[in-house]
């Protein structure tokens, strides 16, 4: 299934995209796409619904594909070719940092370049949405705890991230720096999360053209690893790292400015398109 949320900010309705590309209203069946709705039992119940019996919806706006995210966890330097372009060594264990949930927006919402920013950068990433509580899970069982996958844009301000004292979080958590969606694609539709094409364009120019094949630590490893340190809950999102082609890795470096348009997508998971604007 392709689950989504459509409508104005704060008034999104739960929906699904049927096989014909029609958006169908799930409001009569679930309150939102999150929590119990994306549990194994919840997804089984949704899968049993005949989409043709659901009312059609018009999508003037697509919201973030999951609601009620408690944790937005990111994995740094998780693509061997991206680590190489930034001059970093592949870490011996996954690098974990948090992205504030207040950064989450819809896949096509405007992204705000924060005050004082000179190095706002792009990163297409595979997002993993947790469907049931995971604590101390094995790598062999880890995918049992995944509800599905989505496109995640880990927008980053590199000067905030790397040139100022402290942790990466402040360069990752600016308002609107976390577009996710358009869909939460349930894991049964993704045969292999470690074999998905990933791409990103800026103003029509291809910047990133990679694959989840070059991920250092795969989805199962990352879910298991994180669960050793914290419980993962339904609706939590893990952004698993980016392939090469980010602005910071270019020579000379390139960064985003007001008016730039970024398009990105992942095989089977849909596309996003954002216009970048200066924050007031």
C-alpha positions as CSV (number, residue, x, y, z in Angstrom):
1,X,0.0,0.0,0.0
2,X,0.9,3.6,-0.5
3,X,-0.4,5.5,2.5
4,X,-0.4,9.3,2.7
5,X,-1.9,12.4,4.4
6,X,-3.5,15.2,2.4
7,X,-4.9,18.6,3.2
8,X,-3.9,21.9,4.8
9,X,-1.2,22.0,7.6
10,X,-2.7,20.6,10.7
11,X,-5.8,19.3,8.9
12,X,-4.4,16.4,7.0
13,X,-6.7,13.5,6.2
14,X,-5.4,9.9,6.1
15,X,-5.5,8.4,2.6
16,X,-4.1,5.8,0.3
17,X,-3.1,5.9,-3.3
18,X,-4.8,3.2,-5.2
19,X,-3.4,1.2,-8.2
20,X,-4.8,3.7,-10.6
21,X,-3.2,6.7,-8.9
22,X,-6.4,7.9,-7.3
23,X,-6.2,9.2,-3.8
24,X,-8.8,7.6,-1.5
25,X,-10.0,8.8,1.9
26,X,-9.3,6.6,4.9
27,X,-10.9,8.9,7.4
28,X,-13.8,6.5,8.1
29,X,-11.3,3.8,9.1
30,X,-8.4,5.4,10.9
31,X,-7.8,8.8,12.6
32,X,-4.4,9.3,11.0
33,X,-1.4,7.5,9.4
34,X,0.5,6.7,12.5
35,X,0.4,4.9,15.8
36,X,-1.9,1.9,15.7
37,X,-2.8,2.4,12.1
38,X,0.7,1.4,11.0
39,X,1.1,-1.5,13.4
40,X,1.1,-5.0,11.7
41,X,-2.5,-5.4,12.8
42,X,-3.5,-1.9,11.6
43,X,-1.8,-2.4,8.2
44,X,-3.5,-5.8,7.8
45,X,-6.9,-4.2,8.4
46,X,-6.2,-1.4,5.9
47,X,-5.0,-3.9,3.3
48,X,-8.4,-5.7,3.6
49,X,-10.3,-2.6,2.4
50,X,-11.4,-2.5,-1.2
51,X,-10.0,0.9,-2.3
52,X,-12.8,1.4,-4.8
53,X,-15.3,1.6,-1.9
54,X,-13.4,4.7,-0.5
55,X,-14.3,8.3,-1.4
56,X,-11.9,10.0,-3.7
57,X,-9.9,13.0,-2.4
58,X,-8.4,15.9,-4.2
59,X,-4.9,16.7,-3.0
60,X,-4.2,20.4,-3.0
61,X,-1.4,19.7,-0.6
62,X,0.3,16.4,0.5
63,X,1.4,16.4,4.1
64,X,4.2,14.4,5.7
65,X,3.4,10.7,5.2
66,X,3.3,9.8,8.9
67,X,1.8,11.5,11.9
68,X,2.9,11.5,15.5
69,X,6.6,11.0,15.0
70,X,8.3,10.9,18.4
71,X,11.8,10.5,17.1
72,X,13.5,11.5,13.9
73,X,16.8,9.7,13.9
74,X,19.5,10.2,11.3
75,X,22.5,8.0,10.3
76,X,25.5,10.0,9.3
77,X,28.2,9.0,6.7
78,X,26.3,5.8,5.9
79,X,27.2,5.6,2.2
80,X,30.8,4.7,1.5
81,X,30.9,6.9,-1.7
82,X,29.5,9.9,0.2
83,X,32.0,9.5,3.0
84,X,34.8,9.5,0.4
85,X,33.6,12.7,-1.2
86,X,33.5,14.6,2.1
87,X,37.0,13.3,3.1
88,X,35.6,11.3,6.0
89,X,36.4,7.8,6.9
90,X,33.7,5.2,7.1
91,X,32.7,5.0,10.8
92,X,33.3,1.7,12.7
93,X,29.7,1.9,14.0
94,X,26.7,3.9,12.7
95,X,26.9,7.7,13.5
96,X,23.6,8.7,15.1
97,X,22.2,12.2,15.4
98,X,18.7,13.5,15.9
99,X,16.7,15.8,13.7
100,X,14.0,17.8,15.5
101,X,10.5,16.6,14.7
102,X,9.5,20.2,14.3
103,X,11.5,20.1,11.1
104,X,9.0,17.7,9.5
105,X,7.0,19.1,6.6
106,X,5.2,17.8,3.5
107,X,7.2,16.6,0.5
108,X,6.4,19.6,-1.7
109,X,6.2,22.3,0.9
110,X,8.6,25.3,0.7
111,X,11.8,24.9,2.6
112,X,13.0,27.9,4.5
113,X,16.7,28.9,4.5
114,X,17.4,30.0,8.1
115,X,18.7,33.4,9.1
116,X,22.4,33.6,8.8
117,X,22.7,30.6,6.6
118,X,25.4,30.5,3.9
119,X,25.7,26.7,3.4
120,X,22.2,25.1,3.1
121,X,22.7,21.8,1.4
122,X,20.6,18.9,0.0
123,X,20.6,15.1,0.9
124,X,18.2,12.6,-0.6
125,X,17.7,9.7,1.9
126,X,15.8,6.5,2.4
127,X,13.4,6.9,5.3
128,X,12.4,4.0,7.4
129,X,9.1,4.2,9.4
130,X,8.8,2.0,12.5
131,X,5.5,0.1,12.9
132,X,5.8,-1.5,16.3
133,X,7.9,-1.0,19.4
134,X,11.4,-2.3,19.0
135,X,13.8,-2.8,21.9
136,X,16.9,-5.0,21.8
137,X,15.9,-6.6,18.6
138,X,18.2,-8.8,16.5
139,X,19.3,-7.9,13.0
140,X,17.5,-11.1,11.8
141,X,14.2,-9.8,13.2
142,X,14.6,-6.1,12.7
143,X,12.6,-5.7,9.5
144,X,9.6,-7.2,11.4
145,X,9.4,-3.8,13.2
146,X,9.3,-1.7,10.0
147,X,6.0,-0.5,8.7
148,X,7.4,0.8,5.5
149,X,9.7,3.3,3.7
150,X,9.5,6.8,2.4
151,X,11.6,9.5,0.7
152,X,13.3,11.7,3.3
153,X,15.1,15.0,2.4
154,X,17.7,15.6,5.1
155,X,18.2,19.3,4.4
156,X,21.4,20.5,6.2
157,X,23.1,23.8,7.1
158,X,26.7,22.8,6.9
159,X,28.2,25.8,8.8
160,X,25.7,25.3,11.6
161,X,26.5,21.6,11.5
162,X,30.3,21.5,11.3
163,X,31.7,25.0,11.9
164,X,30.1,25.8,15.2
165,X,30.7,24.1,18.5
166,X,28.6,21.2,19.6
167,X,26.6,18.5,17.8
168,X,25.3,18.1,14.3
169,X,21.7,18.5,15.4
170,X,21.5,22.3,15.1
171,X,22.5,22.1,11.5
172,X,19.8,19.5,10.7
173,X,16.8,20.7,12.7
174,X,15.9,24.1,11.3
175,X,12.2,24.6,10.5
176,X,11.2,22.7,7.3
177,X,14.4,20.8,7.1
178,X,12.7,17.4,7.1
179,X,10.3,16.8,4.2
180,X,9.1,13.2,4.2
181,X,6.7,11.5,1.7
182,X,4.8,11.7,-0.5
183,X,3.9,8.1,0.6
184,X,4.6,5.6,3.3
185,X,5.1,2.6,1.1
186,X,4.5,-0.6,3.1
187,X,7.4,-2.9,3.2
188,X,5.6,-5.7,1.3
189,X,5.9,-3.5,-1.8
190,X,9.7,-3.1,-1.5
191,X,11.5,-6.3,-2.3
192,X,14.9,-5.1,-1.3
193,X,15.5,-1.8,0.5
194,X,19.2,-2.2,-0.2
195,X,18.7,-2.0,-4.0
196,X,16.8,1.3,-4.6
197,X,17.9,4.0,-7.0
198,X,18.1,7.5,-5.5
199,X,18.4,10.8,-7.2
200,X,18.2,14.6,-6.6
201,X,18.2,17.6,-8.9
202,X,18.8,21.3,-8.3
203,X,17.1,23.6,-10.8
204,X,16.9,20.6,-13.2
205,X,20.6,19.7,-12.9
206,X,21.3,16.2,-11.5
207,X,23.4,16.4,-8.4
208,X,22.9,12.9,-6.8
209,X,22.4,9.7,-8.7
210,X,23.1,6.8,-6.4
211,X,21.7,3.6,-4.9
212,X,21.0,2.2,-1.4
213,X,23.4,-0.6,-2.5
214,X,26.3,1.5,-1.3
215,X,24.9,1.9,2.2
216,X,27.5,0.9,4.8
217,X,25.0,-0.2,7.4
218,X,21.8,-1.6,5.9
219,X,18.2,-1.0,7.2
220,X,18.1,-4.2,9.3
221,X,21.4,-3.4,10.9
222,X,20.5,0.2,11.7
223,X,17.1,-0.7,13.2
224,X,18.7,-3.4,15.4
225,X,21.6,-1.2,16.3
226,X,19.4,1.7,17.4
227,X,17.1,-0.6,19.4
228,X,20.1,-1.4,21.7
229,X,20.2,2.2,22.9
230,X,16.6,3.3,22.8
231,X,13.1,1.9,22.2
232,X,11.8,2.7,18.7
233,X,8.1,3.4,18.6
234,X,5.4,3.4,15.9
235,X,5.7,6.5,13.8
236,X,9.4,7.0,14.5
237,X,11.4,7.8,11.4
238,X,15.0,6.8,10.6
239,X,16.8,8.7,7.8
240,X,19.5,6.3,6.7
241,X,22.1,8.5,5.0
242,X,22.8,9.9,1.5
243,X,24.7,8.9,-1.6
244,X,27.4,11.2,-3.1
245,X,26.7,14.5,-4.8
246,X,25.9,16.9,-1.9
247,X,27.0,20.5,-2.2
248,X,29.5,20.3,0.5
249,X,31.4,17.6,-1.4
250,X,31.8,19.6,-4.6
251,X,34.8,21.5,-5.7
252,X,34.1,24.3,-5.4
253,X,31.3,23.8,-2.9
254,X,27.7,24.7,-3.9
255,X,24.9,25.6,-1.7
256,X,21.2,26.5,-2.0
257,X,19.9,30.0,-2.3
258,X,16.4,31.5,-2.3
259,X,14.5,30.6,-5.4
260,X,16.3,27.3,-6.0
261,X,14.0,24.3,-6.8
262,X,15.0,20.9,-5.6
263,X,13.5,17.7,-6.9
264,X,14.3,14.2,-5.5
265,X,13.1,10.7,-5.5
266,X,13.7,7.1,-4.7
267,X,12.7,4.1,-6.8
268,X,9.2,2.9,-5.8
269,X,8.8,5.6,-3.2
270,X,7.7,8.6,-5.2
271,X,9.2,12.1,-5.6
272,X,9.4,15.4,-3.8
273,X,9.8,19.0,-5.1
274,X,10.6,22.0,-2.9
275,X,11.2,25.7,-3.6
276,X,13.7,27.2,-1.2
277,X,12.9,30.6,0.3
278,X,14.6,32.9,2.8
279,X,13.1,32.6,6.3
280,X,11.6,35.9,7.6
